[in-house]
Amino acid sequence: MTKNETAYLLLEKDIQESFAARKRLFIGLLGGTSFLLIIFCVLFWYIPYMGLQGLPQIFSWILGGIVLICIALVTWSSLALLLNILLKKPIFFSRNLRGIAVKLFLPLMIIVGRLVGISKEKVRASFIQVNNEMVSAQGDTYKANELLLLMPHCLQNSLCRHRLTYNINNCKRCGECNIAGLLDISEEKGIPLAIATGGTIARRIVVKNKPKLIIAVACERDLASGIQDTYPLPVYGILNQRPHGPCLDTWVALEKVRETIERFSQ
Ligand code: SF4
């Protein structure tokens, strides 16, 4: 077994253990966020209700009806999300549920996480994990040219002089970083590969390639914001490894990238 394969197996074990922890964290934050939303709805009804005492009864009925609908929506979406996560299959319009998780719950969970002392990074990692499971649960497969491999520029060796942002084929494949291996995978599978130095370039790459699924490698922050920016386009996120700290000489397990491609290929 090569050094790289051993490192991958150890990493995979670590990943599997942290997957379960991330899922538990997401479920806990989902429960906490839904509870606070319901409290907020009740307050939204109760405070104006006291001020409506002198007005016709119909106003308080209307306000009460709106609040009940909001509570029902919050309860339904959080329960459906929970079932989707636990059963790992689409429940009640799961494509829309991913939208609710992306647009509504993630920003609120970051706030709730901060209130209870959980770092943004952990909340985002739990969200990425659940997002990946929801994207996988849809069960869609794609042709090679409908996929896009989107990589962060920090995967490139920091001492490399070749400029890859506009043309990744400038890489000389010396093997000093993951780019050489990713180019091999891209050529072998016929899947477009691109490097983004930031959100604007990433958006431009997506518009140019028009993929139906993005397999993206990045840190928690960039993956979570990328998933939000590109919604409803599905993004499967793979966290990069940062042995030298953020944004410097990061790497990704190529076996994990291959495995993800296999999962979504026709
Ligand atoms: S593999 Fe490519 S990108 Fe990485 S250091 Fe070598 S030439 Fe540069």
Boltz pocket constraint, residues with backbone or C-beta under 6 A from the ligand:
constraints:
  - pocket:
      binder: B
      contacts: [[A, 155], [A, 156], [A, 157], [A, 160], [A, 161], [A, 162], [A, 170], [A, 171], [A, 172], [A, 173], [A, 174], [A, 175], [A, 176], [A, 177], [A, 178], [A, 179], [A, 180]]
      max_distance: 6.0
